[in-house]
Amino acid sequence: MLKNISLCISLFFIISCQSQKSSSEENTWVEEKEISLSERLVQDQLDAYNNRDLDAFLIPYSDSVKIYNSLDEFGYQGKESMKGVYTQWFGALDSLHCELVNRIVSGNTVIDHERLSFRRRGLNSVGSSEAIAIYKIKDGKISEVRFTDPN
Protein backbone atom coordinates (compact mmCIF):
# COMPACT_ATOMS: atom_id res chain seq x y z
CA MET A 1 0.00 0.00 0.00
CA LEU A 2 2.83 2.38 0.90
CA LYS A 3 4.47 1.55 -2.43
CA ASN A 4 1.24 2.52 -4.30
CA ILE A 5 0.99 5.82 -2.42
CA SER A 6 4.61 6.54 -3.18
CA LEU A 7 4.02 5.74 -6.86
CA CYS A 8 0.93 8.01 -6.93
CA ILE A 9 2.87 10.87 -5.36
CA SER A 10 5.68 10.41 -7.89
CA LEU A 11 3.23 10.38 -10.81
CA PHE A 12 1.46 13.47 -9.42
CA PHE A 13 4.81 15.26 -9.12
CA ILE A 14 5.80 14.36 -12.70
CA ILE A 15 2.42 15.46 -14.09
CA SER A 16 2.59 18.73 -12.10
CA CYS A 17 6.06 19.48 -13.45
CA GLN A 18 4.91 18.77 -17.00
CA SER A 19 1.92 21.12 -16.57
CA GLN A 20 4.10 23.87 -15.13
CA LYS A 21 6.59 23.47 -17.94
CA SER A 22 3.86 23.75 -20.58
CA SER A 23 2.39 26.79 -18.87
CA SER A 24 5.76 28.51 -18.67
CA GLU A 25 6.51 27.63 -22.31
CA GLU A 26 3.22 29.26 -23.33
CA ASN A 27 4.09 32.41 -21.38
CA THR A 28 7.51 32.51 -23.03
CA TRP A 29 5.88 32.24 -26.44
CA VAL A 30 3.60 35.18 -25.72
CA GLU A 31 6.47 37.32 -24.43
CA GLU A 32 8.71 36.49 -27.39
CA LYS A 33 6.15 37.36 -30.08
CA GLU A 34 7.90 37.56 -33.40
CA ILE A 35 7.69 40.93 -35.13
CA SER A 36 6.67 40.81 -38.79
CA LEU A 37 8.78 42.36 -41.52
CA SER A 38 6.08 45.02 -42.02
CA GLU A 39 6.17 46.04 -38.38
CA ARG A 40 9.99 45.92 -38.28
CA LEU A 41 10.28 48.30 -41.27
CA VAL A 42 7.87 50.81 -39.74
CA GLN A 43 9.53 50.59 -36.32
CA ASP A 44 12.99 51.03 -37.84
CA GLN A 45 11.98 54.24 -39.62
CA LEU A 46 10.29 55.54 -36.46
CA ASP A 47 13.41 54.88 -34.38
CA ALA A 48 15.61 56.60 -36.97
CA TYR A 49 13.18 59.54 -37.15
CA ASN A 50 13.40 60.03 -33.38
CA ASN A 51 17.21 59.82 -33.61
CA ARG A 52 17.16 62.34 -36.49
CA ASP A 53 19.21 59.91 -38.56
CA LEU A 54 18.06 60.74 -42.08
CA ASP A 55 20.06 57.97 -43.80
CA ALA A 56 18.71 55.26 -41.47
CA PHE A 57 15.21 56.79 -41.73
CA LEU A 58 15.18 56.36 -45.52
CA ILE A 59 16.44 52.74 -45.61
CA PRO A 60 13.03 51.06 -45.06
CA TYR A 61 11.42 53.04 -47.92
CA SER A 62 11.27 51.97 -51.56
CA ASP A 63 12.94 54.25 -54.11
CA SER A 64 9.51 55.03 -55.57
CA VAL A 65 7.60 55.48 -52.27
CA LYS A 66 4.37 57.47 -52.57
CA ILE A 67 3.46 59.89 -49.79
CA TYR A 68 -0.10 61.14 -49.35
CA ASN A 69 -0.84 64.20 -47.19
CA SER A 70 -4.29 62.78 -46.47
CA LEU A 71 -6.12 59.60 -47.39
CA ASP A 72 -6.63 60.83 -50.97
CA GLU A 73 -4.35 63.90 -51.45
CA PHE A 74 -1.11 62.93 -53.16
CA GLY A 75 1.94 64.72 -51.76
CA TYR A 76 5.05 63.49 -53.58
CA GLN A 77 6.82 60.39 -54.83
CA GLY A 78 10.31 58.99 -54.49
CA LYS A 79 12.96 58.57 -51.84
CA GLU A 80 14.95 61.54 -53.20
CA SER A 81 11.93 63.85 -52.77
CA MET A 82 11.40 62.41 -49.32
CA LYS A 83 15.03 63.11 -48.45
CA GLY A 84 14.58 66.78 -49.39
CA VAL A 85 11.37 67.13 -47.36
CA TYR A 86 12.83 65.54 -44.23
CA THR A 87 16.16 67.38 -44.55
CA GLN A 88 14.18 70.64 -44.31
CA TRP A 89 11.98 69.27 -41.52
CA PHE A 90 14.91 68.07 -39.39
CA GLY A 91 16.79 71.31 -40.06
CA ALA A 92 13.90 73.58 -39.04
CA LEU A 93 13.36 71.94 -35.64
CA ASP A 94 15.48 71.96 -32.49
CA SER A 95 13.61 69.10 -30.92
CA LEU A 96 11.52 66.46 -32.58
CA HIS A 97 9.93 63.32 -31.19
CA CYS A 98 7.26 60.98 -32.49
CA GLU A 99 5.47 58.92 -29.84
CA LEU A 100 3.67 55.78 -30.91
CA VAL A 101 0.23 55.89 -29.31
CA ASN A 102 -1.17 52.73 -30.90
CA ARG A 103 -0.26 50.31 -33.68
CA ILE A 104 -2.28 47.85 -35.73
CA VAL A 105 -0.47 45.35 -37.95
CA SER A 106 -2.33 43.33 -40.56
CA GLY A 107 -0.25 41.60 -43.20
CA ASN A 108 1.46 44.21 -45.34
CA THR A 109 -0.33 47.14 -43.68
CA VAL A 110 0.75 48.93 -40.50
CA ILE A 111 -1.45 51.65 -39.03
CA ASP A 112 0.15 53.91 -36.43
CA HIS A 113 -1.50 56.55 -34.28
CA GLU A 114 1.37 58.97 -33.73
CA ARG A 115 1.82 61.97 -31.45
CA LEU A 116 4.46 64.43 -32.62
CA SER A 117 6.10 67.04 -30.40
CA PHE A 118 8.57 69.61 -31.73
CA ARG A 119 10.13 73.02 -31.20
CA ARG A 120 10.99 75.29 -34.10
CA ARG A 121 14.48 76.79 -34.15
CA GLY A 122 14.66 80.06 -32.22
CA LEU A 123 11.27 79.66 -30.52
CA ASN A 124 10.74 78.59 -26.93
CA SER A 125 7.25 77.15 -27.35
CA VAL A 126 6.75 73.49 -28.06
CA GLY A 127 4.24 72.40 -30.68
CA SER A 128 2.44 69.11 -31.03
CA SER A 129 0.16 67.30 -33.40
CA GLU A 130 -1.32 63.86 -33.93
CA ALA A 131 -1.73 61.81 -37.05
CA ILE A 132 -2.73 58.41 -38.26
CA ALA A 133 -0.11 56.99 -40.63
CA ILE A 134 -1.03 54.06 -42.85
CA TYR A 135 2.06 52.26 -44.15
CA LYS A 136 1.84 49.79 -47.04
CA ILE A 137 4.68 47.32 -47.50
CA LYS A 138 5.56 45.83 -50.89
CA ASP A 139 8.62 43.77 -51.87
CA GLY A 140 10.22 44.24 -48.45
CA LYS A 141 10.04 48.06 -48.41
CA ILE A 142 7.56 50.75 -47.38
CA SER A 143 5.94 51.61 -50.71
CA GLU A 144 3.21 54.01 -49.60
CA VAL A 145 2.30 56.19 -46.61
CA ARG A 146 -1.02 57.95 -46.12
CA PHE A 147 -1.43 60.45 -43.30
CA THR A 148 -4.73 61.53 -41.84
CA ASP A 149 -5.96 63.45 -38.82
CA PRO A 150 -7.18 61.16 -36.03
CA ASN A 151 -10.14 63.47 -35.26
C-alpha positions as CSV (number, residue, x, y, z in Angstrom):
1,M,0.0,0.0,0.0
2,L,2.8,2.4,0.9
3,K,4.5,1.6,-2.4
4,N,1.2,2.5,-4.3
5,I,1.0,5.8,-2.4
6,S,4.6,6.5,-3.2
7,L,4.0,5.7,-6.9
8,C,0.9,8.0,-6.9
9,I,2.9,10.9,-5.4
10,S,5.7,10.4,-7.9
11,L,3.2,10.4,-10.8
12,F,1.5,13.5,-9.4
13,F,4.8,15.3,-9.1
14,I,5.8,14.4,-12.7
15,I,2.4,15.5,-14.1
16,S,2.6,18.7,-12.1
17,C,6.1,19.5,-13.4
18,Q,4.9,18.8,-17.0
19,S,1.9,21.1,-16.6
20,Q,4.1,23.9,-15.1
21,K,6.6,23.5,-17.9
22,S,3.9,23.7,-20.6
23,S,2.4,26.8,-18.9
24,S,5.8,28.5,-18.7
25,E,6.5,27.6,-22.3
26,E,3.2,29.3,-23.3
27,N,4.1,32.4,-21.4
28,T,7.5,32.5,-23.0
29,W,5.9,32.2,-26.4
30,V,3.6,35.2,-25.7
31,E,6.5,37.3,-24.4
32,E,8.7,36.5,-27.4
33,K,6.1,37.4,-30.1
34,E,7.9,37.6,-33.4
35,I,7.7,40.9,-35.1
36,S,6.7,40.8,-38.8
37,L,8.8,42.4,-41.5
38,S,6.1,45.0,-42.0
39,E,6.2,46.0,-38.4
40,R,10.0,45.9,-38.3
41,L,10.3,48.3,-41.3
42,V,7.9,50.8,-39.7
43,Q,9.5,50.6,-36.3
44,D,13.0,51.0,-37.8
45,Q,12.0,54.2,-39.6
46,L,10.3,55.5,-36.5
47,D,13.4,54.9,-34.4
48,A,15.6,56.6,-37.0
49,Y,13.2,59.5,-37.1
50,N,13.4,60.0,-33.4
51,N,17.2,59.8,-33.6
52,R,17.2,62.3,-36.5
53,D,19.2,59.9,-38.6
54,L,18.1,60.7,-42.1
55,D,20.1,58.0,-43.8
56,A,18.7,55.3,-41.5
57,F,15.2,56.8,-41.7
58,L,15.2,56.4,-45.5
59,I,16.4,52.7,-45.6
60,P,13.0,51.1,-45.1
61,Y,11.4,53.0,-47.9
62,S,11.3,52.0,-51.6
63,D,12.9,54.2,-54.1
64,S,9.5,55.0,-55.6
65,V,7.6,55.5,-52.3
66,K,4.4,57.5,-52.6
67,I,3.5,59.9,-49.8
68,Y,-0.1,61.1,-49.4
69,N,-0.8,64.2,-47.2
70,S,-4.3,62.8,-46.5
71,L,-6.1,59.6,-47.4
72,D,-6.6,60.8,-51.0
73,E,-4.3,63.9,-51.4
74,F,-1.1,62.9,-53.2
75,G,1.9,64.7,-51.8
76,Y,5.0,63.5,-53.6
77,Q,6.8,60.4,-54.8
78,G,10.3,59.0,-54.5
79,K,13.0,58.6,-51.8
80,E,14.9,61.5,-53.2
81,S,11.9,63.8,-52.8
82,M,11.4,62.4,-49.3
83,K,15.0,63.1,-48.4
84,G,14.6,66.8,-49.4
85,V,11.4,67.1,-47.4
86,Y,12.8,65.5,-44.2
87,T,16.2,67.4,-44.6
88,Q,14.2,70.6,-44.3
89,W,12.0,69.3,-41.5
90,F,14.9,68.1,-39.4
91,G,16.8,71.3,-40.1
92,A,13.9,73.6,-39.0
93,L,13.4,71.9,-35.6
94,D,15.5,72.0,-32.5
95,S,13.6,69.1,-30.9
96,L,11.5,66.5,-32.6
97,H,9.9,63.3,-31.2
98,C,7.3,61.0,-32.5
99,E,5.5,58.9,-29.8
100,L,3.7,55.8,-30.9
101,V,0.2,55.9,-29.3
102,N,-1.2,52.7,-30.9
103,R,-0.3,50.3,-33.7
104,I,-2.3,47.8,-35.7
105,V,-0.5,45.3,-38.0
106,S,-2.3,43.3,-40.6
107,G,-0.2,41.6,-43.2
108,N,1.5,44.2,-45.3
109,T,-0.3,47.1,-43.7
110,V,0.7,48.9,-40.5
111,I,-1.4,51.6,-39.0
112,D,0.1,53.9,-36.4
113,H,-1.5,56.6,-34.3
114,E,1.4,59.0,-33.7
115,R,1.8,62.0,-31.5
116,L,4.5,64.4,-32.6
117,S,6.1,67.0,-30.4
118,F,8.6,69.6,-31.7
119,R,10.1,73.0,-31.2
120,R,11.0,75.3,-34.1
121,R,14.5,76.8,-34.1
122,G,14.7,80.1,-32.2
123,L,11.3,79.7,-30.5
124,N,10.7,78.6,-26.9
125,S,7.3,77.2,-27.4
126,V,6.7,73.5,-28.1
127,G,4.2,72.4,-30.7
128,S,2.4,69.1,-31.0
129,S,0.2,67.3,-33.4
130,E,-1.3,63.9,-33.9
131,A,-1.7,61.8,-37.0
132,I,-2.7,58.4,-38.3
133,A,-0.1,57.0,-40.6
134,I,-1.0,54.1,-42.8
135,Y,2.1,52.3,-44.1
136,K,1.8,49.8,-47.0
137,I,4.7,47.3,-47.5
138,K,5.6,45.8,-50.9
139,D,8.6,43.8,-51.9
140,G,10.2,44.2,-48.4
141,K,10.0,48.1,-48.4
142,I,7.6,50.7,-47.4
143,S,5.9,51.6,-50.7
144,E,3.2,54.0,-49.6
145,V,2.3,56.2,-46.6
146,R,-1.0,57.9,-46.1
147,F,-1.4,60.4,-43.3
148,T,-4.7,61.5,-41.8
149,D,-6.0,63.5,-38.8
150,P,-7.2,61.2,-36.0
151,N,-10.1,63.5,-35.3
